[in-house]
Amino acid sequence: MAQPKNYAILTNNTWQTKDLVKALLKGGLVAGFEELTNHKGLLFSRSEVNRFMDEEERHDNKILTKGNSQSLKSMSSGEQKKALLSYLMEQKPDFLVIVNPFDNLDVATQANLKEQLQAISKEINLVQLVSRLEDILPNTSDFFKLENGKLIQYSNPKAFWEASPENNVSFIGAIPPPLKPINLELNELVCFKNVSVSFDGRQVLDNINWTIQKGDFWQLTGPNGSGKTTLLSMITGDSHKGYGQDLMLFGQKKGSGESVWDVKKLIGYFTPAMTDKFRGYHSLENMIISGFYDSVGLYTKPSDQEKRLADQWIALLKLDHKRNKPFFELTPGEKRLVMTARAMIKHPPLLILDEPTAGLDDANAALFVSLANKIARESETAIIFVSHRNEMGLQPQSKYILQMKSTGSTGTIAHADY
């Protein structure tokens, strides 16, 4: 039996891949993929997980979790993808189309999934659509790039890797100043002292000690399910688990009379989930200005000062040519830059970037990292950058690392060595 082919298609965030995926799965003739014509293909992607999750929630039809008391929604990203892969292989496909399989997975889960996929690739054909070079499986035989909506095939691996661009990116000009500085006369913004959290009798966090000071640049890491989201929700005031704990937020003990909005107005926050489903008809200028009002989209008439400041951010992001475009027409990378400008327009004491590069291609991820580094250098805003990947070029001063244990996750601090 001949060794199955293992295809890789390097994509970027400019071109839609839906039509290509559809053509491959339908068994239609796609140049370079003739072996797959009229064969049975199935899709392994985040969108498929979401589709099965929707079916489970709307119709109580458990497909991926059949015989499992746990719902698909309650599982970690790694568990969800494991359930999907197991289900797909039970259907005995001739090939799998896998789309950015390692996004939102911790390092250990990525390694485990990579091992599984390599084993599967010895039995059936795999077609990888990935936006990161590092995600291409090592036993790949055929290489393509999707550029300007067209597939480009490379004659050999060497030609492919030599054609891969280097990501040397930077922003020219200074970070625009705030209209009105937020004057906090304290250096310590957030302080956890021996904070423990449990849900339904299960310990999630165990004796967390973490202090975030003005101007700090932290990367928060940890396995899926280690409590990163719980930790962040306590900082933003969205979790009631902070009550009765030794937790200080911007100089006040949690539960001492502060409102959630008192806390939120001191925090800039961005996660891709905020924009992935946003379809409001707002210009990118209005989206940036909406950061003054803590809304996603602008629903009031902006002042001339606010418009001038938004224009400075647009110029910094090199998006002048798209200033009047509807926000939803921007590329994913451009949307995330705009939403970060929105989160930073007031220069909040704390900026939380929650998995901001997930799903971005190498070039757009590098651009986002460059912006985060620039904000850290040129402002007094403290940053928490949440990421499973060790993003090339990211320059946090320290990492807060959650480590899962049977008694709940503990935290350790690692300082930068560059």
Secondary structure by P-SEA (a helix, b strand, c coil): cccbbbbbbbbcccccaaaaaaaaaaccccccccccccbbbbbbcaaaaaaaaaaaaaccccccccccccccccccaaaaaaaaaaaaaaacccccccccccccccaaaaaaaaaaaaaaaacbbbbbbccccccccccccbbbbbcccbbbbbccaaaaaaaccccccccccccccccccccccccccbbbcbbbbbccccccccbbbbbbccbbbbbbbbcccccaaaaaaaaacccccccccccccccccccccccaaaaaaabbbbcccccccccccccaaaaaaccccccccccccccaaaaaaaaaaaaaaccccccccccccccaaaaaaaaaaaaccccccbbbbccccccccaaaaaaaaaaaaaaaacccbbbbbbcccccccccccccbbbbbccccbbbbbbcccc
